[in-house]
Amino acid sequence: MGRFSFVRRRWIVLLWVVLLGLAGAGAATNSEPGSTEFTIPGTEAQQAFDLLNERYPGSGADGATARVVIRAPEGELITDPTHRSAVQDLVADLRSGSDLVADVADPYESQAISEDGTTAYAQVSYLVKGLELEDADRDALEGAAEAGRAGGLTVEIGGDALLQIPATGITEVIGVAVAAVVLVITLGSLICAGLPLLTALIGVGVAVATITALTGPLGLDGTTPILAMMLGLAVGIDYALFIVSRYRAELAEGHSHPEATGRALGTAGSAVVFAGLTVIIALAGLAVVNIPILTKMGLAAAGSVLIAVLIAITMIPALLGFAGDRILPRRTRDRPAAPDATGTGTTGATDPGPAATRPNMGARWARFVLRRPLAVLLVAVVGLGTLALPATKMELGLPDDGTQPTDTTQRRAYDLLAESFGAGFNGPLMVAVDGQDAAGGAGAAAERARATIEGLDDVAVVTEPVLSEDGSTAILTVIPSSKPLSTETEDLVTAIRDGAGQLRADTGATLLVTGQTAMGIDVSDKLNDALLPYLALVVGLAFLLLILVFRSLLVPLKAALGFLLSVLAALGAVVAVFQWGWLGGLFGVEETGPVMSLMPIFLVGVVFGLAMDYEVFLVTRMREAYVHGQSPGEAVVTGFRHGARVVTAAAIIMISVFAGFVGSTEPMVKMIGLGLAIAVFFDAFVVRMTLVPAVLGLLGRSAWWLPSWLERALPDVDVEGEKLQQRLGAPRDGTKTHEAAVP
């Protein structure tokens, strides 16, 4: 494939340009917004939500809402005639501002006024979801609020009516710029540094445009393209970097450009395909959790990684053909050409000179670790274990307006409501009483449920039951005394659900609890239950793949255990920053709270795939050297001499790209960006660059042991290109291979 793409480079580049154009055209013609639907099948909160939508048709229960909070000037009451007239004008403006407004609750009619008489709120219900609102609808909402402010009132807006797809900011651009600088320093050539960036951007363009085009038909979430871009950009640069680096190494050995391209694709390209496969397995495996938004995010990101792999193994060889000798640093191009494998000279294939024989930083680091492997192993394990300790105190939840920055109107509305109506007012619980089969009907059962709930701890208010038109269902609104994201409110949800059995036994009615807080509890429970099966599936499949690659049992085991250490340490860092507030100001975290429920399992899936990338790219070089006759220690040094610089650059690039998303205003994107950046740092520099050589140094030849019966049963995938080297000639160093290690 490498030779074909090199020779047919114009057709390959044209193909990708056409694909980019088609994807872009599809994205430009897509007029449907991203889905805001968040469903968790099989949970009580979702069951209750579906029941209410069925029994209360046309209520706007599934549409967007805006809670417009109004406060009188200090020392005055919102019930004063002047302010009352201004509030009613505001309500009229809200009703007439958009054709999509289903209802606006007048605060004086609905008694939505605080006890001290200073604050009121008007509830605006829309016919469509938040992301389906047009800019004109949001402008009308904000315009009505601005008119109220002009009259001397404090007016702030909360709810999901202002929800918009987060935009890419300058920090993401800075991340790409840092990646470009690292590539120039690592590769020493602007042309060579530009290839990985160019191919990664084209791959991301195709992926994001395709996802955008499919947003409406597939009901994708608005953040899905951002996460796909984050991963596609990072792995796209890395995969291209590995192939380009191997290509330059093959040129330095004296091979012609087409031959060097073929050899690079047959070795590093094969490793790229396998590494991409591990990432795709990890991301697609998120479907086992059975949360649609997580499944869509995982599959979309997996598609972006797949495109990055295809770009790397087709377009990179094509662009290498266009680059010619300019792919090499100028100082290397100025040296006289070295003979190729056939004895004839080849343009641009240069003699590496005596500098290539001197140990580089990677080789020196590997020798340092091999001299004291046990001490290095203990320090690394204890360090990561200490950093992982905060993860034992991790609390999960879904974000609300209380996690928004303090300068947003959503956050100010949240604070005004908490101050005037109580901390739990921002997180009401909806209790659905299905009395279709109840003796005495839903009304009587709901009154009984209300009396029981009022006697529970942490209950501020329980409203009167609201019956459906057919009288089969009743809704109770429960206002907790504590804020939504608190253990007290979680305990209250559990207590209400615990009483459902007794209500059913006494009346025959079914009681279900929903609302954002209940949703958060159910999501956390579902994800906790799914984490171990997900880990077993993903780690198990990747473990089998690593056995195929490395023909070893202990090397894959070490890789999996190292991953667990790095991901737990990353989760500990996320808890420390977002839940405890350590260094929160540095990362723009203005409000601490529970970790996003989706964060841990998504982090596990993504980091596992990326961790296996570095494992494959670093250790395949070691195994290649070992089967060519080097001792286990020498093989480790050889792997680091060839791979440490590239892996280090790749890790810095990936960290820079992920860290760029920390500046996002979307809490989930910010948290995932920081978590991934920290996890890649731990995994690349502490696990792969430190623990791996230490463990291999301690294991010696045992690291590459595989039972003979298992070796005979396993197919030979030959990721490092051993068969290619045998077909093209004897091992380059002329040494005898380890027959026991070669299939």
C-alpha positions in Angstrom: 0.0 0.0 0.0 2.9 2.3 0.8 4.5 1.8 -2.6 1.1 2.1 -4.4 0.2 5.4 -2.6 3.7 6.8 -3.3 3.5 6.0 -7.1 -0.2 7.0 -7.5 0.1 10.0 -5.2 -1.9 12.4 -7.3 -4.9 10.2 -7.4 -4.7 9.5 -3.6 -4.5 13.2 -2.8 -7.3 14.0 -5.2 -9.5 11.3 -3.6 -9.1 12.8 -0.1 -9.7 16.3 -1.4 -12.9 15.1 -3.1 -14.0 13.3 0.1 -13.4 16.5 2.1 -15.4 18.5 -0.3 -18.3 16.0 -0.3 -18.3 15.9 3.5 -18.2 19.7 3.7 -21.1 20.1 1.3 -23.1 17.6 3.4 -22.3 19.6 6.6 -23.2 22.9 4.9 -26.6 21.6 3.8 -27.5 20.2 7.2 -30.0 22.5 8.8 -31.0 20.3 11.7 -29.4 21.1 15.1 -27.8 18.6 17.5 -30.0 16.6 19.8 -30.4 17.7 23.4 -32.2 14.5 24.3 -30.6 12.7 27.2 -32.1 9.3 27.8 -31.0 6.5 30.1 -33.0 3.4 29.1 -33.9 1.0 31.9 -33.8 3.5 34.7 -36.7 4.7 36.9 -36.0 8.4 36.1 -36.4 7.7 32.3 -39.5 5.5 32.9 -41.1 8.3 34.9 -40.2 10.9 32.2 -41.7 8.8 29.5 -44.9 8.2 31.5 -45.3 12.0 32.1 -44.9 12.7 28.4 -47.5 10.1 27.6 -50.1 11.1 30.2 -49.6 14.9 29.9 -49.6 15.5 26.1 -48.9 19.0 24.9 -47.7 20.1 28.2 -44.3 21.1 26.9 -42.6 18.8 29.4 -40.1 17.7 26.8 -39.4 21.2 25.5 -36.9 23.8 26.5 -37.6 25.9 29.6 -36.4 29.3 30.8 -36.7 30.5 34.3 -36.7 34.3 34.3 -35.7 35.5 37.8 -36.7 39.0 38.8 -35.6 40.9 41.9 -36.7 44.4 43.1 -34.1 47.0 43.9 -32.6 46.8 47.4 -35.0 47.8 50.1 -38.1 47.5 47.8 -40.6 44.7 47.2 -41.5 43.0 43.9 -45.1 43.3 44.9 -45.1 47.2 44.8 -47.5 48.4 42.1 -44.7 50.0 40.0 -42.7 46.8 40.0 -45.8 44.6 39.5 -46.6 46.6 36.4 -43.0 46.2 35.1 -43.1 42.4 35.7 -46.4 42.0 33.9 -44.9 43.9 30.9 -42.0 41.6 31.0 -44.3 38.5 31.0 -46.2 40.0 28.0 -42.9 40.5 26.2 -41.9 36.9 26.9 -45.2 35.6 25.6 -45.0 37.6 22.3 -41.3 37.2 21.8 -41.5 33.9 19.9 -44.0 31.6 18.2 -42.3 28.7 19.9 -43.4 29.8 23.4 -45.9 27.3 24.7 -46.7 29.1 28.0 -45.4 31.8 30.4 -46.4 31.5 34.0 -47.2 34.9 35.6 -45.4 34.9 38.9 -48.3 36.7 40.7 -50.9 34.1 39.5 -48.6 31.1 40.2 -47.5 32.5 43.5 -43.9 32.3 42.4 -42.8 35.0 44.9 -40.3 34.6 47.7 -41.4 34.9 51.3 -39.5 38.2 51.8 -41.3 39.6 48.7 -38.2 40.7 47.0 -37.9 38.1 44.2 -40.2 36.4 41.7 -39.7 34.1 38.7 -41.6 33.5 35.5 -41.4 30.1 34.0 -41.2 30.1 30.1 -42.0 26.8 28.4 -41.2 26.2 24.7 -42.5 23.8 22.2 -39.1 22.6 21.1 -35.8 21.6 22.8 -33.1 24.1 23.6 -30.8 23.5 20.6 -33.8 23.7 18.2 -34.5 27.3 19.2 -33.3 29.9 16.7 -31.0 32.9 17.6 -34.0 35.1 17.1 -35.9 33.2 19.9 -33.0 33.6 22.3 -32.6 37.3 21.4 -36.3 37.9 22.2 -35.8 36.2 25.5 -32.7 38.2 26.4 -34.4 41.4 25.0 -37.3 41.0 27.3 -34.9 40.6 30.2 -33.0 43.7 29.1 -36.2 45.7 29.0 -36.9 44.7 32.6 -33.4 45.7 33.7 -34.0 49.1 32.1 -36.9 49.6 34.5 -34.5 49.1 37.5 -35.2 45.4 38.1 -32.5 42.7 38.4 -33.4 40.1 35.7 -31.5 36.9 35.1 -32.3 33.8 33.0 -31.7 30.2 33.8 -32.8 26.9 32.2 -31.8 25.2 29.0 -33.4 27.7 26.6 -30.1 29.4 26.3 -28.3 26.2 25.5 -26.0 26.4 22.5 -23.4 24.2 20.9 -20.0 25.2 22.4 -17.7 26.9 20.0 -14.0 26.2 19.4 -11.9 28.8 21.1 -8.4 30.2 20.9 -7.0 27.7 23.3 -7.6 24.9 20.8 -5.7 26.8 18.2 -2.9 27.3 20.7 -2.8 23.6 21.3 -2.3 23.0 17.5 0.4 25.7 17.4 2.3 24.0 20.2 2.0 20.7 18.3 3.5 22.4 15.2 6.5 23.8 17.2 7.1 20.3 18.7 7.0 18.8 15.2 9.5 21.3 13.8 11.9 20.7 16.8 11.6 16.9 16.6 11.8 16.5 12.8 14.1 19.5 12.0 12.2 20.3 8.7 9.3 22.6 8.1 8.0 20.3 5.3 8.3 17.2 7.4 6.6 18.9 10.3 3.8 20.2 8.1 2.8 16.7 6.8 1.4 15.4 10.1 -0.4 18.6 10.7 -1.8 18.8 7.2 -3.0 15.2 7.1 -4.5 15.4 10.6 -6.4 18.5 9.8 -7.8 17.0 6.6 -8.8 13.8 8.5 -10.5 15.9 11.2 -12.2 18.0 8.5 -13.6 14.9 6.9 -14.7 13.4 10.2 -16.3 16.5 11.7 -18.0 17.5 8.5 -19.4 14.0 8.2 -20.6 14.0 11.8 -22.2 17.4 11.3 -24.0 16.2 8.2 -25.3 13.2 10.1 -26.3 15.2 13.3 -29.9 15.5 12.4 -30.6 12.1 10.8 -28.8 10.2 13.7 -29.8 12.6 16.5 -26.2 13.3 17.6 -25.4 15.4 20.5 -24.1 18.9 20.0 -20.7 18.1 21.7 -20.1 15.0 19.6 -18.2 16.8 16.8 -15.9 18.5 19.4 -14.9 15.2 21.0 -14.4 13.6 17.7 -12.2 16.6 16.7 -10.2 16.3 19.9 -9.3 12.7 19.4 -9.0 12.8 15.6 -6.6 15.7 15.7 -4.4 14.1 18.4 -4.1 10.6 17.0 -3.9 11.9 13.4 -0.8 13.9 14.2 0.7 11.0 16.2 0.1 8.3 13.6 1.5 10.4 10.8 4.5 11.3 13.0 5.4 7.6 13.5 5.2 6.7 9.8 7.3 9.8 8.8 9.9 9.0 11.4 10.2 5.4 10.3 10.4 6.6 6.6 13.3 8.9 7.4 15.1 6.0 9.3 14.7 3.8 6.2 16.1 6.6 4.0 19.1 6.9 6.3 19.7 3.1 5.7 20.2 3.8 2.0 16.8 2.8 0.5 15.2 4.7 -2.3 12.2 6.8 -1.7 9.6 4.3 -3.0 11.4 1.4 -1.1 11.6 3.5 2.1 7.9 4.3 1.9 7.0 0.6 1.4 9.2 -0.4 4.3 7.8 2.3 6.6 4.2 1.3 5.9 5.1 -2.4 6.3 6.5 -1.7 9.8 5.3 1.5 11.4 2.2 1.6 9.2 1.2 -1.9 10.5 1.7 -0.7 14.0 -0.5 2.4 13.3 -3.3 0.1 12.1 -3.1 -2.0 15.2 -2.9 1.0 17.5 -5.9 2.6 15.8 -7.7 -0.7 16.2 -7.2 -0.7 19.9 -8.6 2.9 20.2 -11.6 2.0 18.0 -12.3 -1.1 20.1 -12.2 1.0 23.3 -14.4 3.8 21.9 -17.0 1.4 20.3 -17.1 -0.6 23.5 -18.8 2.3 25.2 -22.0 1.0 23.6 -22.1 -1.7 26.3 -23.1 1.0 28.8 -26.4 1.4 27.0 -26.6 5.2 27.3 -27.4 6.5 23.8 -25.4 9.8 24.2 -22.3 7.9 25.3 -22.7 5.3 22.5 -23.0 8.1 19.9 -20.0 10.0 21.2 -17.9 6.8 21.3 -18.9 5.7 17.8 -18.4 9.2 16.3 -15.0 9.4 17.9 -14.1 5.9 16.7 -15.1 7.0 13.2 -12.7 9.9 13.5 -9.9 7.6 14.6 -10.6 5.3 11.7 -10.3 8.2 9.2 -7.0 9.2 10.9 -5.7 5.7 10.3 -6.8 5.6 6.7 -5.3 9.1 6.1 -2.0 8.0 7.7 -1.5 4.8 5.6 -2.6 6.4 2.2 -2.1 10.1 2.1 1.1 10.3 4.1 2.9 8.0 1.5 1.4 10.1 -1.2 2.7 13.4 0.3 6.1 11.8 0.9 6.3 11.4 -2.8 5.6 15.1 -3.4 8.1 16.1 -0.7 11.1 14.3 -2.0 14.4 15.1 -0.3 12.7 18.1 1.5 11.4 15.7 4.0 14.9 15.6 5.5 16.6 18.3 7.5 18.8 20.6 5.4 22.0 19.5 7.2 21.2 15.9 6.2 20.4 16.8 2.6 23.7 18.5 2.2 25.6 15.2 3.0 26.7 13.0 0.1 24.3 10.2 -0.8 24.9 6.7 0.7 24.5 3.5 -1.4 21.2 1.8 -1.2 20.7 -1.9 -0.5 21.6 -2.7 -4.1 24.8 -0.8 -4.0 23.6 2.1 -6.2 23.3 5.6 -4.9 20.0 7.0 -4.1 19.1 10.7 -3.9 18.4 11.8 -0.4 19.3 8.5 1.3 22.1 9.8 3.4 24.9 8.4 5.6 23.8 9.0 9.2 27.4 9.6 10.2 29.0 9.0 13.5 26.3 10.9 15.4 23.9 8.0 14.8 26.1 5.6 16.8 26.2 7.8 19.8 23.6 7.1 22.5 20.8 9.6 22.4 18.8 10.8 25.4 16.3 7.9 25.0 19.1 5.3 25.1 20.8 7.0 28.1 17.4 7.1 30.0 16.8 3.4 29.2 20.3 2.5 30.6 19.6 4.5 33.7 16.4 2.7 34.4 18.0 -0.7 33.6 20.8 -0.1 36.2 18.2 0.3 39.0 14.9 -1.1 37.8 13.5 -2.0 41.2 14.0 1.4 42.7 12.5 3.1 39.6 9.6 0.7 39.6 8.8 1.4 43.3 9.0 5.2 42.9 6.8 5.3 39.9 4.1 2.9 41.4 4.1 4.7 44.7 3.9 8.1 43.0 1.0 7.1 40.8 -0.8 5.4 43.6 -0.6 8.5 45.8 -2.0 10.6 43.0 -4.8 8.1 42.6 -6.0 8.4 46.2 -8.5 11.3 45.6 -10.3 9.0 43.1 -11.5 6.9 46.1 -13.6 10.0 47.1 -15.0 10.6 43.7 -18.7 11.8 43.5 -20.6 11.6 40.3 -23.4 13.8 39.0 -24.7 15.8 36.1 -23.9 19.5 35.8 -26.5 22.2 36.3 -26.5 26.0 36.1 -24.7 26.0 39.5 -21.6 24.8 37.7 -21.6 27.6 35.2 -19.1 30.5 35.5 -20.2 33.3 37.8 -20.3 35.9 35.1 -23.1 34.1 33.2 -26.8 34.9 33.5 -27.6 31.2 34.1 -25.3 31.2 37.2 -26.7 34.5 38.5 -30.2 33.2 38.1 -29.3 30.0 40.0 -27.8 32.0 42.9 -30.8 34.4 43.1 -33.2 31.4 43.3 -31.1 29.6 45.9 -30.8 32.8 48.0 -34.6 33.7 47.9 -36.3 30.3 47.7 -33.9 27.9 49.2 -30.9 25.8 48.1 -33.0 23.0 46.8 -35.3 25.1 44.6 -32.9 24.7 41.7 -33.2 20.9 41.8 -36.9 20.0 42.2 -37.9 16.4 42.2 -40.8 15.3 40.1 -42.8 12.4 41.7 -45.1 10.7 39.3 -48.0 8.6 40.8 -49.5 6.2 38.3 -52.9 5.4 39.7 -54.4 3.7 36.7 -54.9 0.5 38.6 -55.1 2.1 42.1 -58.1 1.7 44.4 -59.5 5.2 44.8 -57.7 6.6 41.8 -54.5 8.5 41.4 -55.6 11.5 43.4 -56.0 9.6 46.7 -52.8 7.7 46.1 -51.0 11.0 45.5 -52.3 12.6 48.7 -51.1 9.6 50.6 -47.7 9.8 48.9 -47.5 13.5 49.7 -48.2 13.0 53.4 -45.4 10.3 53.5 -42.9 12.5 51.7 -43.6 15.5 53.9 -42.4 13.5 56.9 -39.0 12.7 55.3 -35.8 14.5 56.2 -34.5 17.3 53.9 -37.9 18.1 52.5 -38.8 21.9 52.2 -42.0 21.8 50.2 -44.3 19.2 48.6 -46.8 20.8 46.2 -50.5 19.8 45.7 -51.0 16.9 43.2 -51.6 17.9 39.6 -53.9 15.3 37.9 -53.7 14.4 34.2 -56.8 14.9 32.0 -57.9 11.3 32.3 -57.3 11.3 36.1 -54.9 8.3 35.8 -51.7 10.1 36.9 -50.7 12.7 39.4 -47.5 14.8 39.6 -46.0 15.9 42.9 -43.2 18.5 42.9 -40.8 18.0 45.9 -38.4 20.8 46.8 -35.5 19.5 48.9 -33.9 21.6 51.6 -30.4 21.0 50.2 -28.8 21.9 46.9 -29.3 19.6 44.0 -25.7 18.2 43.8 -25.5 17.0 47.5 -25.6 13.7 49.3 -28.6 14.9 51.3 -30.7 15.3 48.2 -29.5 12.0 46.9 -30.5 10.4 50.2 -33.9 12.0 49.8 -34.4 10.5 46.4 -33.5 7.1 47.8 -35.9 7.5 50.7 -38.8 8.4 48.4 -38.1 5.4 46.2 -37.9 3.1 49.2 -41.4 4.1 50.2 -42.8 3.2 46.7 -43.2 -0.4 47.7 -45.4 0.3 50.7 -47.6 2.7 48.6 -48.1 0.1 46.0 -49.0 -2.5 48.6 -51.5 -0.2 50.2 -53.1 1.5 47.2 -52.0 -0.4 44.0 -50.4 2.8 42.7 -46.9 3.0 41.2 -44.6 5.8 42.4 -41.7 7.0 40.2 -39.1 9.8 40.8 -37.6 11.8 38.0 -36.0 15.2 37.6 -32.4 16.3 37.0 -31.2 15.1 40.4 -32.8 11.7 40.0 -31.4 11.4 36.5 -28.0 12.1 37.8 -28.3 9.4 40.5 -29.5 6.9 37.9 -26.8 7.7 35.4 -24.1 7.3 38.1 -25.5 4.0 39.3 -25.8 2.7 35.7 -22.3 3.8 34.9 -20.9 2.2 38.1 -22.6 -1.0 37.2 -21.3 -1.0 33.7 -17.7 0.0 34.5 -16.4 -3.5 35.4 -18.1 -5.2 32.4 -16.7 -2.5 30.1 -13.2 -2.8 31.5 -13.4 -6.6 31.1 -14.6 -6.3 27.5 -12.1 -3.7 26.4 -9.1 -4.8 28.3 -9.8 -8.5 27.5 -10.0 -7.8 23.7 -6.9 -5.6 23.7 -5.0 -8.1 25.9 -5.7 -10.8 23.2 -4.6 -8.4 20.5 -1.4 -7.6 22.4 -0.6 -11.3 22.8 -0.9 -11.5 19.0 1.5 -8.6 18.5 4.2 -9.3 21.1 4.0 -13.1 21.2 4.1 -12.8 25.0 1.9 -13.1 28.1 3.7 -10.8 30.5 4.2 -7.9 28.2 0.4 -7.5 27.6 -0.3 -8.0 31.3 2.2 -5.3 32.2 0.7 -3.0 29.6 -2.8 -3.4 31.1 -1.7 -2.9 34.7 0.2 0.2 33.7 -2.9 1.6 32.1 -4.9 1.1 35.2 -2.3 3.0 37.2 -2.3 5.9 34.8 -6.0 6.2 34.5 -6.6 6.0 38.2 -4.0 8.7 38.8 -5.7 10.9 36.1 -9.1 10.4 37.8 -7.5 11.4 41.1 -6.3 14.6 39.5 -9.7 15.3 38.1 -11.3 14.9 41.5 -8.7 17.1 43.1 -9.3 19.9 40.6 -13.0 19.8 39.8 -14.4 18.3 43.0 -12.1 19.7 45.7 -11.0 22.8 43.8 -7.2 22.3 44.0 -5.6 24.6 41.4 -9.2 25.3 40.2 -8.4 28.9 39.4 -5.6 27.9 37.1 -7.9 25.8 35.0 -10.9 28.1 35.1 -13.0 26.0 37.5 -15.1 28.6 39.4 -17.4 26.2 41.1 -16.5 22.8 42.5 -18.9 19.9 42.4 -19.3 16.2 41.5 -17.4 14.8 38.6 -19.4 14.5 35.4 -21.1 11.1 35.5 -19.9 10.2 31.9 -16.4 11.3 32.6 -14.8 8.2 34.2 -16.0 5.6 31.8 -15.2 7.8 28.8 -11.8 8.6 30.2 -11.1 4.9 30.6 -12.2 4.1 27.1 -10.1 6.8 25.4 -7.0 6.5 27.5 -6.9 2.8 27.2 -6.7 3.1 23.4 -4.1 5.8 23.5 -2.0 4.0 26.1 -1.9 1.0 23.8 -0.7 3.3 21.0 2.5 4.1 22.9 2.9 0.5 24.1 2.8 -0.7 20.5 5.1 2.0 19.0 7.7 1.6 21.7 7.7 -2.1 22.5 7.4 -3.3 18.9 10.9 -1.8 18.3 12.2 -3.7 21.3 10.7 -7.0 20.1 12.1 -6.4 16.6 15.6 -5.9 18.1 15.2 -9.0 20.4 14.2 -11.4 17.6 17.2 -10.1 15.6 19.5 -11.4 18.3 19.9 -8.7 20.9 19.8 -9.4 24.6 16.6 -8.3 26.5 18.5 -5.3 28.0 20.0 -4.3 24.6 16.6 -4.6 23.0 15.1 -2.2 25.5 17.9 0.3 24.8 17.4 -0.1 21.1 13.7 0.5 21.4 14.3 3.7 23.3 17.0 4.8 20.9 14.7 4.6 18.0 11.3 5.3 19.6 11.7 7.5 22.7 12.2 10.8 20.8 9.2 10.1 18.6 7.0 8.9 21.5 7.9 11.9 23.6 7.1 14.3 20.8 3.8 12.4 20.1 2.9 12.6 23.8 3.6 16.3 24.0 1.6 16.9 20.9 -1.4 14.9 22.3 -1.2 16.6 25.7 -1.1 20.0 23.9 -4.2 19.2 21.8 -6.2 17.9 24.8 -5.1 20.8 27.0 -6.3 23.2 24.4 -9.9 22.1 25.2 -9.5 23.0 28.9 -10.5 26.6 27.8 -13.9 25.4 26.6 -17.0 26.9 28.3 -18.7 23.5 28.2 -18.0 21.8 31.6 -17.9 18.3 30.1 -15.4 19.3 27.3 -13.2 21.1 29.8 -13.2 18.2 32.2 -12.5 15.6 29.5 -9.7 17.8 28.0 -7.9 18.1 31.3 -8.4 14.5 32.2 -7.1 13.2 28.9 -4.1 15.6 29.0 -3.1 14.4 32.5 -3.7 10.8 31.7 -1.5 10.9 28.6 1.2 12.6 30.6 1.1 9.9 33.2 0.8 7.0 30.8 3.5 8.2 28.3 6.2 9.5 30.7 5.6 7.5 33.9 4.2 4.2 32.6 5.6 3.6 29.1 8.9 5.5 29.5 9.6 4.5 33.0 7.7 1.4 34.2 8.0 -0.4 30.9 11.8 -0.5 30.8 12.0 -1.2 34.6 9.6 -4.2 34.3 11.3 -5.6 31.2 14.7 -5.2 32.9 13.5 -7.2 35.9 11.8 -9.9 33.7 14.6 -10.4 31.3 14.0 -13.1 28.7 10.9 -14.2 30.7 9.1 -11.1 29.3 9.0 -12.6 25.9 8.0 -16.1 27.0 4.9 -17.7 25.4 3.8 -21.3 25.8 4.6 -23.3 22.7 1.1 -24.7 22.4 -0.3 -21.1 22.5 2.3 -19.9 20.0 1.2 -22.6 17.5 -2.4 -21.7 18.0 -2.1 -18.0 17.5 -2.0 -16.4 14.1 1.0 -14.3 13.2 -0.1 -10.7 12.6 3.5 -9.5 12.3 3.0 -5.9 13.3 6.7 -5.0 13.4 7.2 -6.3 9.8 9.5 -9.3 10.7 8.3 -11.3 7.7 8.9 -8.2 5.5 12.5 -7.9 6.7 13.0 -11.7 6.1 11.6 -11.4 2.6 13.7 -8.4 1.7 16.9 -9.8 3.1 18.8 -10.9 6.2 18.5 -8.8 9.4 20.4 -5.6 8.9 22.8 -6.2 11.8 23.6 -9.6 10.5 22.9 -11.3 13.8 21.1 -14.5 14.3 17.5 -14.3 15.4 16.1 -15.9 18.5 14.4 -18.9 16.9 12.2 -19.5 20.0 10.8 -16.0 19.7 10.0 -16.1 16.0 6.9 -17.9 14.9 
